[in-house]
Amino acid sequence: MELELWQGALLVFVGTVGGFLNVMAGGGSLLTVPVMVFLGLPGPVANGTNRIAILAQNLTAVVTFARRGFRDFRLSLSLAACALPGAVIGALVGTQLEGVWFNRALAMIMVGVMLVMHFDRGNSQRPQDYQPSRRQLINGHLLMVGAGFWGGFIQLGVGFILMPILNRVMGLDLVRTNMHKCFIIATYTIAALAVFASQVEILWAVGLALAVGNSFGGYLGAHFTVSKGESLIRLVLNIVLVGFVIKLLFFG
């Protein structure tokens, strides 16, 4: 596929919005994948090609967080290691879950996340150096296997699964939640991209154009996460959740 100028510009723009949303909350792939399908890519190809942009976006965000003093690579690595097997299995299962039932399932996940994040705010009072208990760490690592499966399988909305695990189950504040989330996704995306590349066609030019936008959006998302803190993250998260729930249930 040879990209025309307007197509490349569209991918960069959509990638920027998607990258920002992915780092701040989640759901950016619900914009980028449909745009690639609109441009003529088959669903499985769009899903695989999207991983190029996801990888670039999260690597950029991880570096941005680290430069601003937000890093805990030991915990990030152990969580990512638990997500990896699930991601590989999810990618191998394929990308065939489509249609109205996928939309409804994802919408229900979003509603659940929104309710949990809204009504359970106890973690917002914890300091940023709060250390999860042993039980919280065990539960969080176990749940990462399932989150990795979803991320490897379809990727769409994985941020809405990771954020409650890190924030509600493990007790991390939302800034560190996004910090770990980006590292975890970047790590398992390497494996998922390799699986997709071995089984479906990956359009690298399309993915790289999208990656330019996603990287810039990822940088902006990480920057505003650190500078504006939990209040902005909650606002963006709730706006994105409400918007995508309406879209999935009534305009899917």
LINKA-V908944 format. One record per pair of residues at least 12 apart in sequence whose C-alpha atoms are under 6 Angstrom apart, sorted by the first residue. I is the first residue (numbers start at 0). GAP is how many residues later the second one is. If there is no record, write none. Layout:
# LINKA-V908944
i=I gap=GAP
i=I gap=GAP
This chain:
# LINKA-V908944
i=7 gap=201
i=10 gap=199
i=11 gap=197
i=11 gap=198
i=11 gap=201
i=12 gap=200
i=14 gap=195
i=14 gap=198
i=14 gap=199
i=15 gap=197
i=15 gap=198
i=15 gap=200
i=15 gap=201
i=18 gap=195
i=18 gap=198
i=18 gap=199
i=19 gap=197
i=19 gap=198
i=19 gap=201
i=22 gap=195
i=22 gap=198
i=23 gap=197
i=23 gap=209
i=24 gap=212
i=25 gap=131
i=25 gap=133
i=25 gap=134
i=26 gap=130
i=28 gap=127
i=29 gap=126
i=32 gap=13
i=43 gap=51
i=44 gap=156
i=47 gap=148
i=48 gap=153
i=48 gap=154
i=48 gap=158
i=50 gap=142
i=51 gap=155
i=52 gap=154
i=52 gap=157
i=52 gap=158
i=52 gap=161
i=54 gap=131
i=55 gap=155
i=55 gap=159
i=56 gap=157
i=56 gap=158
i=56 gap=161
i=57 gap=124
i=57 gap=128
i=59 gap=155
i=59 gap=159
i=60 gap=157
i=60 gap=158
i=60 gap=161
i=61 gap=121
i=75 gap=104
i=78 gap=62
i=79 gap=104
i=81 gap=62
i=81 gap=63
i=82 gap=61
i=82 gap=62
i=82 gap=65
i=83 gap=104
i=85 gap=59
i=85 gap=62
i=85 gap=63
i=86 gap=61
i=86 gap=62
i=86 gap=64
i=86 gap=65
i=87 gap=104
i=89 gap=59
i=89 gap=62
i=89 gap=63
i=90 gap=61
i=90 gap=62
i=90 gap=101
i=102 gap=145
i=106 gap=138
i=109 gap=131
i=122 gap=48
i=131 gap=38
i=135 gap=34
i=139 gap=25
i=139 gap=30
i=151 gap=40
i=173 gap=56
